[in-house]
Amino acid sequence: MIERAAQIKLRPWQQAAVAVGSALGALLDPRRADLIAALGETTGKPAFEWVLERMKRSPEGRAVLLERPRVISAKVGHAWDLPENTFGAAYAMFMGSRNFSPDERPPVRFMDTDELAYVAMRAREVHDFWHTLFGLPTNLLGESALKVIEFRQMYLPMCFLSVIGGTVRFNEKQRTLFFQHYFPWAVKASLQCTDLMCIYYEQHFHEDLDDVRRKWGIITAPTVPK
């Protein structure tokens, strides 16, 4: 069973209030991961249900749902010991170079079932795998570009709103870079790659990074002018 905070049952008006409050709070302070998570859960149930059905139709997705792997230090720590050419080592380098911990994701609070709660948590926890695969930085441009891909993969309203919020905060140079380079690439990359929610990433840690990128149809982020 997925570890969750105390389950919170919301009436429709309460769900709308949490969604609006979370959206405004996240816009004012994008570092509030708890608000972004709440926004994703309160607006994303139909999207998570759709992702769940896709995972059930995929052999690898079904394995993920059956075994419910978690992206936490106790489960992915071996990635730090893998050869440097592997996907696992690239993920470990991505995390280590930024002093990120896989244990920092906020818990799921607003999903109706354990199965949907797991899908929501899985979507949250594979975010850094996607950063690694696409070669995206964690700055405002990189996060906004990844949200374009996440929206295409899951159709979560939160991803769409995050892209809008990101563009609002861009300065003129960032806006030009995003719409001339990152946005067109993200749309193309999201259309070419496989169904990213149906991959059991942990079982591919030992594989060569370039090989898994080719296998999953990953186009890495463009090199843009400084």
Disulfide bonds with the S-S distance in Angstrom:
none
